[in-house]
Amino acid sequence: MKRSSGILMHISSLYGDYSIGTFGKSAFEFIDFLSECGFSVWQVLPFTVTDEYNSPYKSFSAFGGNPYFIDPEKLYADGLISSDDLEKCRQNTPYTAEFERLSKERMPLLKKAYSNFTNRDRADEFINNHPHLEAFCRFMTLRSENGCKPWQEWEISEITDEETLGMWKFIQYEFFSQWAEVKDYANSKGIRIIGDIPIYVSDDSSDVWENRSLFQLDEKGYPLRVAGVPPDYFAEDGQLWGNPLYDWDELKKTGYAWWKDRMNHALEMFDGVRIDHFRAIEAYWAVPAGEKTAKNGAWIKGPGIEFINAVKQGHDDKLIIAEDLGDITDEVRELVDESGFPGMRVFQFGFLDGSDSIHLPHNYIANSVAYSGTHDNNTLFGFLWESSEDVRRRALEYCGFSGGDWGGACPLFLRAIFASVSKLAIIPIQDFLMYGSDTRINTPGVAGGNWSYRVTKEQLQNSDKEFFKSLNRIYRR
C-alpha cells in the first residue's frame, strides 16, 4: 500500500439531474475532480439494492446492483427511452436523493428501456456467466409473483413471468456495463476505487433463499439468532441489525465457497474493499430472534484466520481493509495483525475518553487507513459542535487551535490526519467541504432519515481545492 489519500462518497451522493447520483457524467467529472485535488482513491459504500429505509447494508442480494444507479442519459443515448421520458425523470431538488419518487418512477422507466432493448442474448450471456446474479434475478421475479412477500411466505415457486425475469437480467447487465466504464476511466486517471462488503446479508435475500444450509435458520427459513452489536458509542441499547447469522461449520465444509465467490465478485468490481464489521470474523454478537434490543446477546467464536486465508487467496494485488471498530479485544487485534490487512483509525474516536487512544494520530501505524470519520459518524464540524466540553477541549488542544470560530479547527484536524504515518488517509466528502451535521449521511440505530445526502456541482467547484492539493503535496500523498 503506497502513501496516498482519498474521498469517501457514495454513488447516491453524486450530483446530477435524476433524483440520485448515477454512473453518468457526474461520476466521470468527480474522478477528474479527485485527480485535480491530488487524491488517488475514491471509496464508495455498497452498490446493492437498498432496504425500505434506503440502507445498502440490508439488501435482497450481496451481488446484485442497485437499479437507481443506472444513468438515464445513457439509456436515452442508446435509444432505449425517449427525450420525453428523460425530461419527466428530472429531479425536483439537487440536495437530497428523492427516494419516494424513485420508488414509484424508476422501475417503470427501466421496464420501458428493456422493452426497447434488442441485445437480449448479450444480457443473457452476461447473467449466465454470473450465477449469483442469475439467482438474484430469479429471486426478484418470484418475489414480484408472490406479492413482494418475504421468501419464507411464498406460495409460487416456479417463474411464469418471463418478461419480469428478462427485465431484471437487463437491469443487471446495464448496471455492470455502465459501472465498468466508470471504473476503467478512474483507473486511467490513476484513481483506485475501494468498495464495501457488509459482513451480513438480509434474511429476505437471494443469498439466504439459495443457500439456506449456510445460515442459522429454523425449519421455515427464519433466523434462529440475529446479528447486532452490544451497547457502544453509537447506541446505548446496542444495535439490533436483525440479519441471519452464518453457520460457519457448514461454510467451512464448502471451503467457504460462497464467501470466496463474494470476494471475487467485489474485487472484480473494485480495486480494493473494506470488510465491514471485521471483528465478527473473530467473534460475533448473537441475539436470540424476537429480542427487542441487542442487549441480550452473547459473543460466539467466528471462523478466524482460516476464513481470511481462504477469501484473500488470489488477491495479493488488491487492498483489503479490515473495519476493526467497535468492541475490540486483544483477540481481534491479533487477528487483524495476522491477516496483514490494514485496520482503521478514526480521528473522532481519539478524544472520547481522554485515554492515549490508538485513534489519536500520534499513535497511528503505517499499515492502517486514517479516517476523519466514517459513514456512521457525524461530520467533523458536527462532531466538534455537538461533543461535550471535555471532548471538544481535548480535540482543539490536540490540534493547536488558538481560538475563534470552531470551523477554523477543521483544517487543523485534517492536517493532522494527512500528516500521520498511516499509508492511506480518507475523508468523507462532507469533511472535505467542512460541512455540519445537517449533511450527515447515516445515524446508526436510527431507522429513518438516512442515506439521502447529495453534494452539488457548485459546492465542489467552490471548495478549497488548493488546500487539499497542498496537503497531498506536503505530506507526500
Summary of the structure (lengths in Angstrom):
residues: 477
radius of gyration: 22.2
end to end distance: 11.6
largest distance: 69.6
contacts: 1566
relative contact order: 0.13
helix: 44%
strand: 13%
